[in-house]
């Protein structure tokens, strides 16, 4: 099913998703992205610098959040612009459950160039972790 | 420790070109748990109109990070990387990155400021093909948390 520009309105909600992040996910992301900052894998260093413990890469949170959009359109290339502000770290405890990220999205503008603006909300333990999370998305 | 303000406006030339491989895109998609077949299967990507396997929208961070590391790890800048958290990130794609792209990234330091005891640096990374085709512009705000912050 293709999502078309004509078929959406300001206020259209995208299917919400939740994403589980555990320590293995952080290690895989470190390797895949090249971001080996120690605070994403060492509790010792993370707590030394005043964090509650190992935190997820902001970029991993950003990558998961936008899946609400790319899973909706089916086309990873539909995301023309995407920006976020990281408001709060996502601690990932060394447990089987890890951390859970809840993400929802809503169409907040229909643009004349055939794109729509989608604003994402992302939270962990009921606390917002991304602000100004907005993407411009090209629809057919 | 305040960051060296002389870095504002500095541009770092593109290093070695980065050849985007199918395996690298697959590994990135695996790491974020993205099951879209266009990240793995050439025919699925071609069905969407791409020449080859297409990268997730935030894959450009691989290029941006690699490029901006030159700045962040420059001892003259004075950034303590263990105290760095990511403040903001933005990508403007001219087109998606696909496997087979050979990309170069030019980094510019856009601003350095201090607020509430934290040091902040904004970098812009212009990603283009070696043929000169612009592909993506990535803006990053890094925050170095002060000892009291």
Interface residues (C-beta under 8 A of the other chain):
Chain A: X19 X25 X28 X29 X31 X32 X33 X34 X35 X37 X38 X39 X45 X48 X49 X50 X57 X58 X59 X60 X62 X63 X64 X66 X67 X70 X71 X74 X75 X76 X77 X79 X80 X81 X82 X83 X84 X85 X86 X89 X132 X135
Chain B: X24 X27 X28 X30 X31 X32 X33 X34 X36 X38 X39 X48 X50 X54 X55 X56 X57 X58 X61 X62 X65 X66 X81 X82 X83 X84 X85 X86 X87 X88 X89 X90 X91 X92 X93 X95 X96 X139 X145
